Amino acid sequence: MTAEAQKLLLKEWAKDTDHVIDDNNSPKAEFARLAKAKGWTGGDTEWCHHWKACFDETYTWGVRRKFSSLRLMHL
């Protein structure tokens, strides 16, 4: 999906908020800003679902971080 298409999708998701997508920012920066407005937390179900839909890739940063934290807790 092109950056323009990603921003259109983000704008669609933002319709039920007062969040305005800034066309000068990257789609990923705007995703993070919109996620905050929507109450999505990095790595949670809603975040990952929308990330995959927008960027056609699995969001793994938060997943790896959570796994590492859990592993450290059990050492």
C-alpha positions in Angstrom: 0.0 0.0 0.0 1.3 3.4 -0.9 1.9 6.1 1.8 -1.0 8.1 0.3 -3.3 5.0 0.7 -2.1 4.4 4.2 -2.9 8.0 5.1 -6.4 7.7 3.6 -6.9 4.6 5.8 -5.7 6.4 8.9 -8.1 9.3 8.1 -10.9 6.8 7.8 -10.1 5.4 11.3 -9.8 8.9 12.7 -13.3 9.9 11.7 -14.8 9.1 15.1 -12.2 11.2 16.9 -11.0 14.8 16.8 -7.6 13.7 15.6 -6.4 15.2 12.3 -3.9 13.3 10.2 -0.9 15.5 9.4 0.0 14.9 5.7 3.5 16.2 6.4 4.3 13.3 8.7 5.1 9.7 7.8 2.3 7.2 7.9 4.0 5.4 10.8 4.3 8.6 12.8 0.6 9.3 12.2 -0.3 5.8 13.1 1.3 6.3 16.5 -0.4 9.6 17.0 -3.8 8.2 16.0 -3.2 5.1 18.2 -2.7 7.3 21.2 -6.0 9.2 20.4 -7.8 5.9 20.0 -6.3 4.4 23.2 -4.4 1.6 21.5 -1.2 0.5 23.2 1.8 -0.6 21.3 1.7 -4.3 20.8 -1.9 -4.8 22.0 -4.5 -6.6 19.9 -6.1 -3.4 18.5 -2.7 -1.9 17.7 -1.4 -5.0 15.9 -4.7 -5.6 14.0 -4.6 -2.0 12.6 -0.9 -2.0 12.0 -1.2 -5.2 9.9 -4.1 -3.7 7.9 -2.3 -0.4 7.3 1.3 -1.6 6.7 0.8 -5.2 5.6 3.3 -6.4 8.1 3.2 -7.9 11.6 4.0 -5.5 14.4 6.7 -7.3 16.4 8.5 -4.6 18.3 6.2 -4.7 21.3 5.9 -8.4 21.1 9.7 -9.0 21.3 10.0 -6.5 24.1 7.2 -8.1 26.1 8.7 -11.6 25.5 12.2 -10.4 26.7 10.7 -8.8 29.8 8.8 -11.9 30.7 11.9 -14.0 30.1 14.0 -11.8 32.4 11.3 -12.0 35.1 11.7 -15.8 35.2 15.5 -15.9 35.3 
